Amino acid sequence: MFDDSLLSHWQVAAPELFKRSMIATFYINPGKAEYQKFAARWEDELWKQGMVYGNHTMTHQGFADLEGAEREIGGCADIIRRIVPGPERRLLSFGKPGLPPGRWNISAQDFAALLRRHDLIDRPTFDKHGAVYHWQTTEQMLALADRAIAAQGMEYLIIHGVERIGPNVTWQDFWALKQDVFLPLLDGLQQRQAQHQLWITDHISQHQYQTERDSAELSVRSAADGALHIELTCRADPVLYRLPLTLLSTVPSTWREALVTQGERQTRAVVVDRMIRYDAIPGDGPIVVRPVG
Ligand SMILES: [Zn+2]
């Protein structure tokens, strides 16, 4: 996660992520001067590289009342949904900006209602997850990833600036993470992803996957006629939660490859140790798995 729509995000972070086929969530403030000066980068560049935008409020300045909260939070959500094409209703990640006392004048109840109204999901806490602030070395940050792998769970790191290097660089972004820490961190993450230990994604995809998986129910309707007929459902709202889950099925020992059909989607899966691995969307119709050939 990268906060505050800083220069180093489009100058260093996004290009280095893109080079490695990795993505991140960028929490933007479309009302801040440094965003507006380089709005074209955010409007035409980063999301096209696969980067995902999170809502960090319009100006990062907080608000005095509920009306101000609507402008700050709702306004940022509207801009993200205008910049990035997609379904009218879709989830966005929300990251509350750090503010001095008295600048977040809204009750917990009103805040929760505001998040719901704009289909926003509050991200997990900054506590113990801040680069530079809590963690300084590549090893410490990779330890977060290794903890997620060990727990088969989720971990994240919140970064502000990344060091900018060049003859014309005269100042650094807030809490700039040194490149000789940042680049080996990306390499270490990429290596874990290449070994299929880690899924590197944005906050909303992780949230969708976990929400769907936690309430998923799967049943094999029949295994007659040489095919598996599977039903997969979950309790999440199908409008906002449509991310495919990964399924593993055991198939007869004579199968070498399987054809998986759900609705109009068809994929092939190679059998390894009598198992196939494939994607399916909960509540999107019956899944049929049959052998190829
Ligand atoms: Zn911030």
Boltz pocket constraint, residues with backbone or C-beta under 6 A from the ligand:
constraints:
  - pocket:
      binder: B
      contacts: [[A, 3], [A, 4], [A, 56], [A, 60], [A, 96], [A, 97], [A, 98]]
      max_distance: 6.0
